[in-house]
Amino acid sequence: MNICSLIVHTKPTQGAEVCQRLLGFQGVEVHGGTEEDKLIVTIEDEGESMSPVSDTMNALRDVKGVVNTVLIYHYGGEESMEEMNREIN
């Protein structure tokens, strides 16, 4: 499993539009920031390789309206999301 969080800076006033475009990517969630044009984004996958997540991170830079992306956090582990939730509960 890989989980990454990013800040995605958008062109002024394009936060909401870019948000909708990002939601089209598998494993991508936008958690806020549309009004500030600085989107708080997570990317998750169940794979053991970082490759699908890094491919998605690279693709986000090419989305119309995106100025840049900044990786904030990365977690890579062998447990699945189900196992992680079980540990919390």
C-alpha positions as CSV (number, residue, x, y, z in Angstrom):
1,M,0.0,0.0,0.0
2,N,1.1,3.5,-0.8
3,I,-0.4,6.7,0.5
4,C,0.9,10.1,-0.6
5,S,-0.4,13.6,0.2
6,L,0.4,16.6,-2.0
7,I,-0.4,20.2,-2.3
8,V,-1.5,21.0,-5.8
9,H,-1.2,24.7,-6.7
10,T,-3.6,25.9,-9.4
11,K,-3.8,29.0,-11.5
12,P,-5.8,31.7,-9.8
13,T,-9.6,31.0,-9.6
14,Q,-9.2,27.6,-11.2
15,G,-9.1,25.5,-8.0
16,A,-12.7,24.1,-8.4
17,E,-12.1,23.2,-12.1
18,V,-8.8,21.5,-11.4
19,C,-10.4,19.6,-8.5
20,Q,-12.9,18.1,-10.8
21,R,-10.2,17.0,-13.2
22,L,-8.1,15.4,-10.5
23,L,-11.0,13.4,-9.3
24,G,-10.9,11.5,-12.6
25,F,-7.7,9.8,-11.6
26,Q,-7.9,6.5,-9.8
27,G,-7.0,6.6,-6.1
28,V,-7.1,10.5,-6.0
29,E,-9.1,12.4,-3.4
30,V,-9.2,16.1,-2.9
31,H,-9.8,17.2,0.7
32,G,-10.0,20.9,0.4
33,G,-8.3,24.1,-0.8
34,T,-10.4,24.9,-3.8
35,E,-11.1,28.4,-2.7
36,E,-7.4,29.1,-2.0
37,D,-6.3,27.4,-5.3
38,K,-4.0,25.1,-3.2
39,L,-5.6,21.7,-3.3
40,I,-5.0,19.2,-0.5
41,V,-4.8,15.8,-2.4
42,T,-4.2,12.2,-1.4
43,I,-3.3,9.4,-3.7
44,E,-3.7,5.8,-2.5
45,D,-3.1,2.4,-4.1
46,E,-3.1,-1.2,-2.8
47,G,0.0,-2.2,-4.9
48,E,3.3,-3.0,-3.5
49,S,5.1,-0.9,-6.0
50,M,5.5,2.9,-5.8
51,S,5.2,3.1,-9.6
52,P,1.4,3.6,-10.0
53,V,1.4,6.3,-7.4
54,S,4.4,8.1,-8.8
55,D,2.9,7.8,-12.3
56,T,-0.3,9.5,-11.0
57,M,1.8,12.2,-9.2
58,N,3.6,12.9,-12.5
59,A,0.4,13.0,-14.5
60,L,-1.2,15.5,-12.1
61,R,1.5,18.1,-13.1
62,D,0.1,17.9,-16.7
63,V,-3.5,18.6,-15.7
64,K,-4.8,21.8,-17.3
65,G,-4.7,24.6,-14.6
66,V,-2.1,23.0,-12.4
67,V,0.9,25.2,-11.7
68,N,2.9,22.7,-9.6
69,T,2.6,19.9,-7.1
70,V,4.5,19.5,-3.8
71,L,4.8,16.1,-2.1
72,I,4.1,16.5,1.6
73,Y,3.9,12.9,2.9
74,H,4.5,9.3,1.6
75,Y,3.8,6.1,3.4
76,G,4.7,2.7,1.8
77,G,3.9,-0.4,3.7
78,E,2.9,-4.0,3.1
79,E,-0.4,-3.9,5.0
80,S,-3.7,-3.3,3.2
81,M,-6.1,-0.5,4.1
82,E,-8.4,-3.2,5.7
83,E,-5.5,-4.3,8.0
84,M,-4.7,-0.7,8.9
85,N,-8.4,0.0,9.8
86,R,-8.5,-3.2,11.9
87,E,-5.5,-2.0,13.9
88,I,-7.2,1.4,14.6
89,N,-10.4,-0.2,15.8
